Amino acid sequence: MSYGIQVREPDQSVTFELSSRLTTLVLSRVVGRNSSGSVTLDIPGTMDVAIQAIPLDGDQHMRHIPHKLTYDANTQTLSWMPAISSDAQLSDLSDWASPLRSRSRIVVFGYMPEVS
C-alpha cells in the first residue's frame, strides 16, 4: 500500500516512502479554493510528519494548483493559503495557460522515523 508520498533522487531512486513506515492519519481536510487558515496538530513527540496538499478540481489540461502549506514544528501549527494570490502573478500568461486556484485536500500523516 502506498500513500503517494515519496522522495526521489535525480536518478529516480526512492530515498523515502511513507508506506514503508508505521503511520497514522493525523488530518484529512478539504479547504476551499480561496480559503486560508491554520490548525494546531496533535502529533506525539516521537513521530515525524508528512504533509501534502492534493488539488481536487482538475480538468483535461491539469491547470489547477493546490494550496501553499507552511508547518511550524515548534508550535505544531499547519497553515494554508492559496498558492496564487494575485492576478498580477498571471498577467504575462495567455488565458488558456493561466493556472486556476483549486480546492485542496490537505493530508497529514505522522510516521515513526527510521532508527539508524
C-alpha positions in Angstrom: 0.0 0.0 0.0 1.3 3.5 -0.9 0.0 6.8 0.3 1.7 8.6 -2.7 4.3 10.4 -0.7 7.8 9.6 -1.9 11.1 11.5 -2.1 13.2 10.7 -5.2 16.8 11.4 -6.1 17.6 12.9 -9.6 18.4 9.3 -10.8 14.8 8.4 -9.7 15.8 6.2 -6.8 13.4 6.4 -3.9 15.0 7.7 -0.7 11.8 7.9 1.4 8.4 6.2 1.0 5.7 6.8 3.5 4.2 3.3 3.1 7.4 1.8 4.5 6.9 3.4 7.9 4.4 2.9 10.8 1.9 5.7 10.1 -1.2 7.3 11.5 -3.6 9.7 9.7 -3.5 13.0 11.7 -5.6 15.2 9.5 -7.6 15.0 6.3 -9.4 18.2 5.4 -10.9 19.8 2.3 -10.3 23.5 2.0 -12.0 25.9 -0.4 -10.2 27.4 -3.4 -9.9 30.9 -1.7 -9.5 29.5 1.8 -6.7 30.5 4.2 -6.4 29.2 7.8 -4.4 27.3 10.3 -4.8 24.4 12.7 -2.8 23.0 15.6 -1.9 19.3 15.2 -1.7 16.8 17.9 1.4 14.7 17.0 3.3 12.7 19.5 6.9 13.9 20.0 8.4 10.7 18.8 6.7 11.0 15.3 7.7 13.0 12.2 5.1 14.3 9.8 4.5 14.1 6.1 2.1 16.8 4.8 0.6 17.1 1.3 -2.0 19.3 -0.4 -3.8 17.5 -3.2 -5.7 19.6 -5.8 -9.3 18.3 -6.1 -10.6 20.3 -9.1 -8.9 19.2 -12.3 -9.6 19.5 -16.0 -8.0 17.9 -19.1 -5.2 20.5 -19.0 -4.4 20.0 -15.3 -4.2 23.7 -14.8 -5.5 23.7 -11.2 -3.0 24.2 -8.4 -3.3 23.3 -4.7 -2.7 25.5 -1.6 0.6 26.6 -0.2 1.3 24.9 3.1 3.5 26.1 6.0 4.3 24.0 9.1 5.8 25.4 12.3 7.3 22.4 14.1 7.8 24.3 17.3 4.1 25.0 17.8 2.8 22.1 15.6 0.8 24.6 13.6 -0.1 24.0 10.0 -1.2 27.0 7.9 -2.5 27.1 4.3 -3.3 29.8 1.8 -4.0 29.9 -2.0 -0.7 29.3 -3.9 -1.7 32.0 -6.4 -3.0 35.1 -4.5 -2.9 37.8 -7.1 -4.0 38.1 -10.8 -0.8 40.2 -11.3 1.2 36.9 -11.0 -0.7 35.7 -14.1 -0.6 38.8 -16.2 2.0 37.6 -18.7 0.3 34.2 -19.4 -2.3 33.6 -22.0 -5.8 32.8 -20.7 -5.6 29.1 -21.7 -2.3 28.7 -19.8 -3.3 30.5 -16.6 -3.4 28.1 -13.7 -6.5 28.3 -11.6 -6.9 28.0 -7.8 -8.3 24.7 -6.7 -10.0 23.2 -3.7 -7.4 21.0 -1.9 -7.5 18.0 0.4 -4.8 18.5 3.0 -3.5 15.3 4.4 -1.1 14.9 7.3 0.4 11.6 8.3 2.5 11.0 11.5 5.2 8.4 11.0 7.9 6.7 13.0 11.4 7.7 11.8 13.9 5.0 10.8 16.3 4.2 13.5 20.0 4.2 12.4 
